[in-house]
């Protein structure tokens, strides 16, 4: 029997995807440890970040889309954040039922503190990489994500 079959991780895209998975796991573990004293988890911090990114103009569905996650998963976390007094809901002029998710002052303080804790680590992670290097990496990852989303949409239309 021949052992000529190459490892699937010899393909550069597969190796990249595996490394992204590993990076995601490391980010979640590190984030959980970093913000645990604030009573947050990485998942809650991510949702707060998406809310901050939207500036209070995102519904749960838009938050989920922004994060690339299922709406139901984000809804559960938003409900937890609301119960903890970190977010609230405001009327959405574009949709009667889909309320906008906004941070409360308590949520803003928690997010600001998490950002303060993260910033030194973010700077250390960048190391010798320039802002341009990091931007190029982010752009490449965004391009791969867009291609994957296009592929997924084409598959669901067939």
Residue frames relative to the residue before (quaternion, step in Angstrom):
aa qw qx qy qz dx dy dz
X 1.0000 0.0000 0.0000 0.0000 0.00 0.00 0.00
X 0.3617 -0.7550 0.5139 0.1870 3.55 -0.88 0.98
X 0.2635 -0.7547 0.5846 0.1385 3.52 -1.12 0.76
X 0.2699 0.8150 -0.4696 0.2061 3.57 1.09 0.81
X 0.5044 0.6526 -0.4329 0.3637 3.59 1.23 -0.14
X 0.3471 -0.7437 0.5383 0.1914 3.55 -0.72 1.12
X 0.5764 -0.5624 0.4601 0.3738 3.53 -1.20 0.49
X 0.5174 -0.6403 0.4518 0.3438 3.60 -0.94 0.74
X 0.6626 0.5155 -0.3090 0.4469 3.58 1.18 -0.44
X 0.4509 0.6412 -0.4685 0.4075 3.55 1.30 0.28
X 0.5913 0.5496 -0.3660 0.4630 3.58 1.21 -0.50
X 0.5075 -0.6961 0.4060 0.3052 3.62 -0.69 1.03
X 0.6372 0.5176 -0.3473 0.4532 3.61 1.00 -0.67
X 0.6534 0.5100 -0.3150 0.4623 3.57 0.97 -0.83
X 0.6356 0.5175 -0.3266 0.4707 3.58 1.01 -0.79
X 0.6406 0.5196 -0.3190 0.4668 3.58 1.01 -0.79
X 0.6544 0.5111 -0.3146 0.4599 3.59 0.89 -0.93
X 0.6414 0.5129 -0.3285 0.4665 3.60 0.92 -0.84
X 0.6714 0.4926 -0.3044 0.4625 3.59 0.93 -0.84
X 0.6155 0.5271 -0.3442 0.4741 3.60 1.07 -0.68
X 0.6290 0.5204 -0.3330 0.4718 3.60 0.99 -0.80
X 0.6644 0.4974 -0.3002 0.4700 3.57 0.93 -0.90
X 0.6394 0.5214 -0.3176 0.4674 3.58 0.98 -0.85
X 0.6373 0.5275 -0.3286 0.4557 3.58 0.94 -0.86
X 0.6581 0.5051 -0.3084 0.4654 3.58 0.92 -0.87
X 0.6627 0.4986 -0.3029 0.4694 3.57 0.95 -0.88
X 0.6398 0.5209 -0.3261 0.4615 3.60 1.01 -0.77
X 0.6592 0.5013 -0.3142 0.4641 3.58 0.93 -0.84
X 0.6633 0.4959 -0.3125 0.4652 3.61 0.87 -0.90
X 0.6823 0.4819 -0.2854 0.4699 3.57 0.88 -0.96
X 0.6547 0.5172 -0.3075 0.4575 3.56 0.96 -0.88
X 0.6338 0.5311 -0.3339 0.4525 3.58 0.93 -0.85
X 0.6830 0.4795 -0.2876 0.4701 3.59 0.90 -0.93
X 0.6545 0.5481 -0.3071 0.4207 3.57 0.97 -0.89
X 0.8168 0.2853 -0.1199 0.4869 3.57 0.81 -1.00
X 0.3394 0.7550 -0.4924 0.2688 3.59 1.25 0.15
X 0.6532 0.5162 -0.3430 0.4350 3.65 0.89 -0.76
X 0.6550 0.4990 -0.3135 0.4729 3.61 1.21 -0.38
X 0.4987 -0.6559 0.4250 0.3748 3.58 1.27 -0.09
X 0.5601 0.5851 -0.3911 0.4369 3.57 1.21 0.46
X 0.2593 -0.6826 0.6468 0.2201 3.49 -1.44 0.16
X 0.6709 -0.4691 0.3624 0.4456 3.57 -1.24 0.20
X 0.6355 0.5389 -0.3347 0.4402 3.59 0.98 -0.81
X 0.6736 0.4748 -0.2956 0.4831 3.59 0.90 -0.87
X 0.6344 0.5309 -0.3196 0.4621 3.57 1.02 -0.82
X 0.6355 0.5268 -0.3255 0.4612 3.58 1.00 -0.82
X 0.6667 0.4860 -0.3093 0.4729 3.58 0.91 -0.86
X 0.6264 0.5131 -0.3429 0.4762 3.60 0.96 -0.76
X 0.6395 0.5285 -0.3210 0.4568 3.58 1.02 -0.76
X 0.6513 0.4999 -0.3127 0.4776 3.56 1.01 -0.78
X 0.6190 0.5241 -0.3330 0.4809 3.57 1.08 -0.73
X 0.6527 0.4999 -0.3098 0.4777 3.59 0.94 -0.88
X 0.6303 0.5395 -0.3291 0.4510 3.59 0.99 -0.83
X 0.7215 0.4349 -0.2377 0.4834 3.58 1.00 -0.83
X 0.3411 -0.7763 0.4756 0.2342 3.58 1.24 -0.21
X 0.6917 -0.4840 0.2832 0.4552 3.58 1.06 0.69
X 0.5944 0.5829 -0.3636 0.4180 3.59 1.22 0.28
X 0.6139 0.5662 -0.3374 0.4345 3.60 1.29 0.12
X 0.3486 -0.6656 0.6198 0.2267 3.53 -1.18 0.75
X 0.6939 -0.4319 0.3370 0.4673 3.59 -1.26 0.06
X 0.6439 0.5248 -0.3327 0.4464 3.60 0.92 -0.83
X 0.6744 0.4798 -0.2939 0.4781 3.59 0.95 -0.83
X 0.5992 0.5413 -0.3548 0.4712 3.60 1.08 -0.69
X 0.6646 0.5089 -0.2993 0.4579 3.56 0.89 -0.97
X 0.6484 0.5115 -0.3104 0.4707 3.58 0.96 -0.87
X 0.6431 0.5359 -0.3074 0.4525 3.57 0.99 -0.87
X 0.7355 0.4061 -0.2098 0.5001 3.55 1.10 -0.77
X 0.4231 -0.7081 0.4662 0.3196 3.60 1.22 -0.29
X 0.5490 0.6074 -0.3842 0.4268 3.57 1.16 0.63
X 0.6170 -0.5270 0.4279 0.3982 3.55 -1.30 0.23
X 0.5768 -0.6137 0.4221 0.3355 3.55 -1.02 0.84
X 0.6441 0.5428 -0.3271 0.4285 3.59 0.95 -0.85
X 0.6440 0.5202 -0.3220 0.4593 3.59 0.99 -0.79
X 0.6777 0.4726 -0.2896 0.4832 3.56 0.93 -0.90
X 0.6069 0.5553 -0.3577 0.4420 3.61 1.02 -0.73
X 0.6419 0.5258 -0.3250 0.4538 3.59 0.94 -0.87
X 0.6853 0.4723 -0.2872 0.4741 3.59 0.90 -0.91
X 0.6266 0.5229 -0.3398 0.4675 3.60 0.99 -0.78
X 0.6346 0.5214 -0.3311 0.4645 3.59 0.98 -0.79
X 0.6418 0.5086 -0.3207 0.4760 3.60 1.00 -0.79
X 0.6572 0.5063 -0.3069 0.4664 3.58 0.96 -0.88
X 0.6354 0.5166 -0.3280 0.4710 3.59 1.04 -0.74
X 0.6450 0.5206 -0.3124 0.4640 3.57 0.98 -0.87
X 0.6908 0.4567 -0.2624 0.4953 3.60 1.10 -0.71
X 0.5100 -0.6776 0.4039 0.3430 3.61 1.26 -0.02
X 0.4950 0.6798 -0.4151 0.3472 3.59 1.23 0.37
X 0.7789 0.1455 -0.1043 0.6010 3.59 1.21 -0.44
X 0.1384 -0.7483 0.6418 0.0945 3.48 -1.37 0.33
X 0.4068 -0.7029 0.5310 0.2417 3.56 -1.31 0.07
X 0.1187 -0.7753 0.6184 0.0488 3.52 -1.13 0.80
X 0.6172 -0.5413 0.3997 0.4076 3.58 -1.17 0.46
X 0.2902 -0.7356 0.5930 0.1515 3.51 -1.15 0.78
X 0.3606 -0.7615 0.4885 0.2268 3.62 -0.45 1.12
X 0.6829 0.4907 -0.2860 0.4594 3.60 1.18 -0.47
X 0.8014 0.1234 -0.0392 0.5840 3.59 1.22 -0.34
X 0.4473 -0.7320 0.4458 0.2558 3.58 -0.66 1.08
X 0.7851 0.3618 -0.1836 0.4679 3.59 0.87 -0.91
X 0.6864 0.4698 -0.2866 0.4754 3.61 1.06 -0.66
X 0.2091 -0.8144 0.5337 0.0903 3.56 0.02 1.32
X 0.4653 -0.6332 0.5360 0.3087 3.54 -1.28 0.43
X 0.3184 -0.7364 0.5677 0.1848 3.57 -1.03 0.81
X 0.0020 -0.8018 0.5958 -0.0460 3.57 -0.75 1.09
X 0.4739 -0.6493 0.5081 0.3093 3.55 -1.16 0.59
X 0.3974 -0.6547 0.5861 0.2646 3.51 -1.15 0.68
X 0.6769 -0.4451 0.3509 0.4696 3.63 -1.20 0.10
X 0.6273 0.5275 -0.3339 0.4656 3.60 1.04 -0.73
X 0.6528 0.5068 -0.3004 0.4762 3.58 1.01 -0.81
X 0.6333 0.5270 -0.3247 0.4644 3.57 1.02 -0.79
X 0.6522 0.5052 -0.3124 0.4709 3.58 0.99 -0.82
X 0.6545 0.5079 -0.3138 0.4639 3.59 0.94 -0.87
X 0.6697 0.4895 -0.3046 0.4681 3.59 0.93 -0.86
X 0.6404 0.5181 -0.3242 0.4652 3.59 0.98 -0.82
X 0.6625 0.4970 -0.3079 0.4682 3.60 0.95 -0.82
X 0.6319 0.5155 -0.3304 0.4752 3.60 1.00 -0.78
X 0.6395 0.5198 -0.3169 0.4695 3.58 1.01 -0.81
X 0.6359 0.5226 -0.3216 0.4682 3.60 1.01 -0.80
X 0.6641 0.4955 -0.3008 0.4723 3.58 0.99 -0.82
X 0.6823 0.5110 -0.2749 0.4448 3.56 1.03 -0.83
X 0.6098 0.6328 -0.3645 0.3079 3.59 0.87 -0.91
X 0.6674 0.4768 -0.3391 0.4608 3.67 0.79 -0.77
X 0.6440 0.5049 -0.3219 0.4761 3.59 1.05 -0.72
X 0.6231 0.5329 -0.3359 0.4637 3.60 1.00 -0.76
X 0.6539 0.5054 -0.3066 0.4722 3.56 0.97 -0.85
X 0.6628 0.4968 -0.3040 0.4707 3.58 0.98 -0.83
X 0.6309 0.5374 -0.3334 0.4495 3.59 1.01 -0.76
X 0.6255 0.5481 -0.3387 0.4400 3.58 1.00 -0.79
X 0.1089 -0.8399 0.5238 0.0918 3.57 1.09 -0.69
X 0.8221 -0.1852 0.1790 0.5077 3.54 -0.78 -1.09
X 0.4874 0.6646 -0.4404 0.3560 3.59 1.24 -0.06
X 0.3856 -0.7090 0.5403 0.2381 3.55 -1.01 0.80
X 0.6600 -0.4718 0.3906 0.4351 3.55 -1.28 0.24
X 0.6320 0.5345 -0.3276 0.4555 3.59 1.05 -0.74
X 0.6271 0.5283 -0.3298 0.4679 3.60 1.01 -0.80
X 0.6779 0.4943 -0.2856 0.4633 3.55 0.88 -0.98
X 0.6434 0.5176 -0.3188 0.4652 3.58 0.97 -0.85
X 0.6467 0.5145 -0.3188 0.4641 3.61 0.96 -0.83
X 0.6365 0.5120 -0.3246 0.4768 3.58 0.99 -0.79
X 0.6548 0.5027 -0.3065 0.4739 3.59 0.92 -0.91
X 0.6459 0.5188 -0.3181 0.4610 3.60 0.98 -0.83
X 0.6534 0.5088 -0.3121 0.4656 3.59 0.96 -0.85
X 0.6582 0.4944 -0.3095 0.4760 3.59 0.95 -0.83
X 0.6376 0.5194 -0.3232 0.4684 3.60 1.02 -0.77
X 0.6394 0.5183 -0.3239 0.4665 3.60 1.02 -0.76
X 0.6446 0.5040 -0.3186 0.4785 3.59 0.99 -0.81
X 0.6384 0.5225 -0.3219 0.4645 3.60 0.98 -0.85
X 0.6578 0.5129 -0.3137 0.4537 3.60 0.92 -0.91
X 0.6446 0.5101 -0.3219 0.4698 3.60 0.98 -0.81
X 0.6538 0.5081 -0.3100 0.4671 3.56 0.97 -0.84
X 0.6518 0.5009 -0.3155 0.4742 3.59 0.97 -0.81
X 0.6270 0.5190 -0.3325 0.4764 3.61 1.00 -0.77
X 0.6489 0.5165 -0.3092 0.4654 3.57 0.95 -0.90
X 0.6580 0.5116 -0.3036 0.4616 3.58 0.95 -0.88
X 0.6594 0.5022 -0.3081 0.4669 3.58 0.98 -0.83
X 0.6401 0.5138 -0.3271 0.4683 3.59 0.98 -0.79
X 0.6551 0.5204 -0.3091 0.4521 3.57 0.99 -0.80
X 0.6893 0.4715 -0.2834 0.4714 3.58 1.02 -0.77
X 0.6493 0.5133 -0.3180 0.4624 3.60 1.22 -0.33
X 0.6131 0.5733 -0.3489 0.4168 3.60 1.23 -0.24
